[in-house]
Amino acid sequence: MSRLASPAALAAGAHGGVNGVALAVFVFFFLAVTVMGFLAARWRNAEQSASLDEWGLGGRSFGTWITWFLLGGDLYTAYTFVAVPAAIYAAGASGFFAVPYTILVYPLIFTFLPRLWSVSHKHGYVTTSDFVRGRFGSKGLSLAMALTGILATMPYIALQLVGIQAVLDVMGVGGGEHTNWFVKDLPLLIAFAVLAAYTYSSGLRAPALIAFVKDGLIYLVLAVAIIYIPAKLGGFGHIFDAAGKALAQPGAVPGKPRGELASGPHNQWAYATLALGSALALFMYPHSITATLSSRSRNVIRRNTTILPLYSLILGFLALLGFMAVKAGTDIQGNPQLAVPQLFEDMFPSWFAGVAFAAIGIGALVPAAIMSIAAANLFTRNVYKDFLRPEATAEQEHKVAKLVSLLLKFGALAFVLTMDKTVAINFQLLGGIWILQTMPALVGGLFTRWFHRWALLLGWAVGMVYGTLAAYGVASPTQAHFGGPSAEIPGIGEIGYIGLTAFVLNVAVAVVFTFALKAAKAPEGTDETSPADYTADLGDAEATATDLPPAAAEAPAGR
């Protein structure tokens, strides 16, 4: 079955002895992409300048294929490879909410992302907060959007680091539960150092290059896993039968089953609200917008909304790994996040387990880099320049963004070191609750200026306070707050997904107070945009050469 002498030894080895072959393969790929990250600083070096556009948006020059890989690497993260199968392993069908929400999201973004690209390109906006400030003439509302984006990004970066730690734990690196905290969390510190170094050096070009390797590894591992593992386990019929029986057993909540193979009537509202709320939130995240604005034309955005759903198919297959881990009797040592890494360790030969672990590790590095860049862009443009140093030059913005990208990772580490990692999907859901509160100002502003800037700010505040307090009140058997029992998907309140409920309150307050403020003739601020700005395109004369990594293409003369 594997390299170790017995199942007992195998389980012990995952958290005791080191799997040397798998670790060597993992380190090889990890070092390779790290080198790529540093070399990315020289990609099209003649065109680079010390500016936020170049460091934080890759010069706004990426074509269809680079944008596709960048967005895929950005949106399909360690959350996809680790947290979703872990939720399905622990709770069953409710964990599949991630599949329909990634299907719902693309028709939604087709309606507004091209408009955002056009107006941002016209006015040089780097962040969504730049747009909100220009649209509503409100630095206060812009600041609220920026701080929310930074806050929501922290737990999402943390989730990527949890994915890396889960892989290293399975390979026997990092120590056990009784190891001192520094040794136990050393993998996180190493991941932090690697991320910090190449992100600081190369900006968005680094994850853009590494995304090609990351996605290639994921495609390879998934293609093997969905054929090889079911064959060893007797087929999907046996897998679903075993999962159904296991999920019907008592779980962490007394008197309740561990989960369901198929979602029952009492879970349908929670499932639907969680899927819809997550779909609305996904492209509100700063890293999603950063990858979008890095493209060279609005046609690139439209094309990507039609081909990105291919990743949803991949996500569906990845989710099934949770059921495979149930059938295989995977020993997770009380931590569902180890389900997929341990399944790979048990089922694959050492060398291919190392390839699979590298896919997960690199799948965490790419989005974590983009997230830290996006959050740094927000701080630099909408806190530093708007409030601390309005006269800052492009070069000063560039330097501040690079420094802040380092500092923000400390915040992500704080999430990892202080919160319960056994239900890591909480990290993403908590960020979703917060970032969803920026949608009325962003998407509403792209289509209408009817909302009053102060009403939007008040609605944002109500949504943030309610969402945070409601999420704080969710407990788990291991954590008093911001938790969620493993037999349920966390982030769900009595009336559905907390983030969506907070969003509805947000919109209701914004509508009511817009009427009131307009009646009182409160000043509405100056709109620096015009209707034509939202549909303008500079054309789509894309050169195939610039749509490939540097190994396969030469830099063009200019944009």
Secondary structure, 3 states (H helix, E strand, C coil): CCCCCCHHHHHHHHHCCCCHHHHHHHHHHHHHHHHHHHHHHHCCHHHCCCCHHHHHHHHHCECHHHHHHHHHHHHCCHHHHHHHHHHHHHHEHHHHHHHHHHHHHHHHHHHHHHHHHHHHHHHCCCCHHHHHHHHHCCHHHHHHHHHHHHHHHHHHHHHHHHHHHHHHHHCCCCCCCCCCHHHHCHHHHHHHHHHHHHHHHHCCHHHHHHHHHHHHHHHHHHHHHHHHHHHHHCCHHHHHHHHHHHHCCECCCCCCECCECCCCHHHHHHHHHHHHHHHHHHCCCHHHHHHHHCECCHHHHHHHHHHCCHHHHHHHHHHHHHHHHHHCCCCCCCCHHHHHHHHHHHHCCHHHHHHHHHHHHHHHHHHHHHHHHHHHHHHHHHHHHHHHCCCCCHHHHHHHHHHHHHHHHHHHHHHHHHCCHHHCHHHHHHHHHHHHHHHHHHHHHHHCCCCCHHHHHHHHHHHHHHHHHHHHCCCCCCCCCCCCCCCCCCCEECCEEHHHHHHHHHHHHHHHHHHHHHHCCCCCCCCCCCHHHHCCCCCCCCCHHHHCCCCCCCCCCCC
